């Protein structure tokens, strides 16, 4: 029999609080969202040294959430408290390390530099940054989070923390991806997956090359009336080369396979960027295959321990 177990640890100014019970936990993580978020619901009448929770907790307190079955726990979230709702039960809203990147402003002017040096100017932890030259970049009274948001807007590069590493522009890291096996007749509870044929998919891809002088070269490929996507490249002026890159990318975007989400139990230490290996006893449905994971929503509480997995590109 599987018994739900948890450990909620909050480091406050008055001491470290550890709870082995919780009303509900919800954690959302994905490379498109930039920031992982966690909502924890605890009984409002909890006390520690005669102090109620809302008197003990402060914005910025460090939070760690570990969940599991039968006392075997795995760390699901680490971050900081950013909101406290004095409801019943009391609701705590938390963010991952991006919370710290919102706390300090910088003013720096760069000449000819690289994206890696820009990121290192406001973050000293472990990073994995797309190797890209930048010219004339300025940080003008902006936080690290605001700079990364501007990089996303101007250069199309997503930023997020995954397993303690700040990734900028590296959405999938195949060498670091962990494969997890799910079976439709065994450990998949429900799904909203939709099968699609490669030949039926219409995609309009715009390949954008950013040049060192901050100008752009744009080349459209694919279907003029298709779903619009963008692909960013750097310092490539040859339109024929950009078209070749775009057409190669279209082959990856169009595939026979599934898109959508499925729900499973809280098994596996899953993060976005990992690989979902799906197997099925019914060959007619063609649901077998391996897919990159785009997002993971983990819930824990009276409804059980569940993961909602959103799959992306087929491997």
TAFENTA-V224522 format. One record per backbone hydrogen bond with DSSP energy under -0.5 kcal/mol. CO is the residue of the C=O (numbers start at 1). NH is the residue of the N-H. E is the energy in kcal/mol with one decimal. If there is no record, write none. Layout:
# TAFENTA-V224522
co: <CO CO>
nh: <NH NH>
e: <E E>
This chain:
# TAFENTA-V224522
co: <1 3 5 7 7 8 9 10 10 11 12 15 15 17 19 23 24 25 26 27 28 29 30 30 33 34 36 37 38 39 40 40 41 41 42 42 43 46 48 51 52 52 53 53 58 61 62 63 64 65 65 66 67 68 69 71 72 74 77 79 80 81 83 84 85 85 90 90 91 92 93 93 94 95 96 97 97 99 100 101 101 104 106 106 108 111 111 111 113 114 115 116 117 118 119 119 126 128 130 132 134 137 138 139 139 142 143 144 145 146 147 148 149 150 151 151 152 156 158 160 162 165 165 166 167 168 169 173 173 174 178 180 182 183 183 183 187 187 190 194 196 197 198 200 201 202 203 203 204 204 205 205 206 206 207 207 208 208 209 209 210 211 215 217 219 221 223 227 229 231 233 235 237 238 239 240 241 242 243 244 245 246 247 248 249 249 250 253 255 257 259 260 261 262 263 263 264 268 271 274 275 275 276 276 277 278 279 281 282 282 283 289 290 291 292 292 293 294 295 296 296 297 298 299 300 301 304 304 305 306 307 307 308 308 309 309 310 310 311 313>
nh: <3 70 68 9 66 19 64 12 17 62 15 12 17 10 8 302 41 300 39 298 37 296 33 34 35 161 96 28 94 26 42 92 23 24 89 90 46 53 51 48 55 56 56 57 61 81 11 79 9 76 77 7 74 5 72 73 69 67 65 63 95 60 93 86 87 91 42 92 85 40 82 83 38 80 99 100 101 102 103 144 145 144 141 142 139 113 136 137 134 118 119 120 121 121 122 123 166 168 132 115 113 110 140 108 141 106 147 148 149 150 151 152 153 154 155 157 156 158 169 167 165 162 167 128 160 130 171 176 177 177 275 277 279 186 187 188 189 265 263 259 257 200 201 202 203 227 205 223 206 229 207 221 208 231 209 219 210 233 211 217 235 214 211 209 207 205 226 204 206 208 210 237 239 242 243 244 245 246 247 248 249 250 251 252 252 253 254 255 257 196 194 311 192 309 189 190 307 270 274 293 180 277 278 291 182 289 184 283 285 287 286 278 315 276 294 312 273 31 310 29 298 308 27 306 25 304 301 306 266 299 264 309 297 310 262 311 294 295 260 292>
e: <-0.5 -3.3 -1.8 -0.6 -2.2 -2.7 -2.5 -0.8 -3.2 -1.1 -0.7 -2.3 -0.5 -2.8 -3.1 -0.9 -2.9 -2.2 -2.8 -2.7 -2.0 -3.1 -0.9 -0.6 -2.4 -0.6 -1.5 -2.7 -3.0 -2.2 -0.5 -3.2 -2.4 -1.3 -0.5 -1.8 -1.3 -1.1 -1.4 -2.3 -1.2 -1.0 -1.0 -2.4 -2.0 -2.9 -2.6 -2.5 -2.7 -2.7 -1.6 -2.4 -2.5 -2.4 -2.3 -1.0 -1.0 -2.2 -2.8 -2.7 -2.2 -3.5 -2.6 -0.6 -2.2 -2.2 -2.3 -0.5 -2.9 -2.7 -3.0 -1.4 -2.0 -3.0 -2.5 -1.1 -0.9 -1.2 -1.3 -0.7 -2.3 -0.6 -0.9 -1.7 -3.5 -0.6 -1.4 -0.7 -2.8 -1.7 -2.3 -2.4 -1.0 -0.7 -1.4 -1.3 -2.4 -2.4 -0.9 -2.6 -3.3 -2.9 -0.6 -1.9 -0.7 -2.5 -2.1 -2.3 -2.0 -1.9 -2.3 -1.9 -2.0 -3.1 -2.4 -1.0 -1.3 -0.6 -3.3 -3.2 -1.6 -2.4 -0.7 -2.5 -1.9 -2.5 -0.8 -1.7 -0.9 -0.7 -2.5 -3.3 -2.0 -1.4 -1.7 -1.1 -0.6 -0.7 -3.1 -1.5 -2.2 -1.0 -1.3 -0.6 -0.6 -2.3 -0.7 -2.5 -0.5 -2.6 -0.6 -2.8 -0.6 -2.3 -0.5 -2.4 -0.6 -3.1 -0.5 -2.0 -2.9 -2.6 -2.9 -3.2 -3.0 -2.4 -1.6 -2.5 -2.3 -3.0 -2.5 -0.5 -0.7 -2.0 -2.4 -2.0 -2.2 -2.5 -2.5 -1.8 -2.1 -2.1 -1.2 -0.8 -0.6 -1.8 -2.4 -0.6 -0.7 -2.6 -2.8 -2.2 -3.1 -3.0 -2.6 -1.2 -2.4 -1.2 -1.8 -2.6 -2.7 -0.6 -0.7 -2.5 -2.7 -2.0 -2.3 -0.9 -0.9 -0.5 -1.0 -3.2 -3.1 -3.3 -0.5 -3.7 -2.7 -1.3 -2.4 -2.1 -0.5 -2.9 -2.9 -2.6 -2.4 -2.2 -1.1 -0.6 -1.3 -2.4 -2.7 -0.7 -2.2 -0.5 -1.9 -0.6 -2.7 -1.3 -0.7 -2.9>
